[in-house]
Amino acid sequence: MQQWTTQTARKRRRKRRAMGNLDFNADEHDDPINFDVMPDGTVIDVEIESTEQKPNKKGDGAYLEIVFLATDGEHKGRKLWERLNLWTERDDDKAKKMIVMANSSLGAICRGIGKLQVSDHEELVGGCCRLTLGVEPAKGDFPARNKIKKVERIGAAKASTPTPDKPAAKNGGKPAWSR
């Protein structure tokens, strides 16, 4: 017993010395992460970095936490968290509405990454999509944060909108709206 105590004390002293010798100067390093809220309407390409099912605070359900990582542009390296309340034991109208909204958001994410059928949340990891962000204003002690407004597939063709200013090829060059 005595030998174990002595060895443990020596290990602790060595560990304290090693940890105490940090020799770090923050002024010599850039801050690579910007935690400012990205402006409303920001469009970023992301990859799903991780997913995890976590219990909610009340203990009567769980949510799926999805971590998105921006893959290019000025926001490259930024992370965005989405929490979807998919599971609850409650049976009230508010809980039902919450689950419908969470399922809709998960559906948009699945369509955005091109996986329409998923049996495990880990299947989402590595999926890439394009997000359009909004800003959720500060509430009480919680600061303003980004929220997902729209999810799209990367490389999806944008729908062209007809312009009434272009003359039509038929009808003597008159635009269709002037007939």
Summary of the structure (lengths in Angstrom):
residues: 179
radius of gyration: 25.7
end to end distance: 100.7
largest distance: 104.4
contacts: 384
relative contact order: 0.14
helix: 31%
strand: 29%
